[in-house]
Amino acid sequence: MTKEELAKFDGRDGRKAYVAVNEKVYDVSESPLWQAGNHQGMHQAGADLTEELKSAPHVRAVVERFPVVGHLEEPEPPKKKKWGIF
């Protein structure tokens, strides 16, 4: 799943709420702490929360309890153009 695809799972308007942590995508839709895709006014579903989790008051194991629904893909680096001899 790309970051663009992940962003569609923001938990709003009945959509599923997914978050990514360390390249794994978790479904937090059923958690009462992620109502409408928002976690206590600090985090929004549909995002990679790897960096934010480093300063969270709980450990990563809390997120790891949720079902894994995918893997976050890194975008491929842009390909260099090959210049031919004219």
HUKADA-V353849 format. One line per field, one symbol per residue. burial: b if it has 9 or more other C-alpha atoms within 8 Angstrom, else e. Layout:
burial: ???
//
This chain:
burial: ebbeebbebbbbeeebbbbbbeebbbbbbeeeebbbbbbeeeebbbbbbbeebeeeeeeeeeebebebeeebeeeeeeeeeeeeee
//
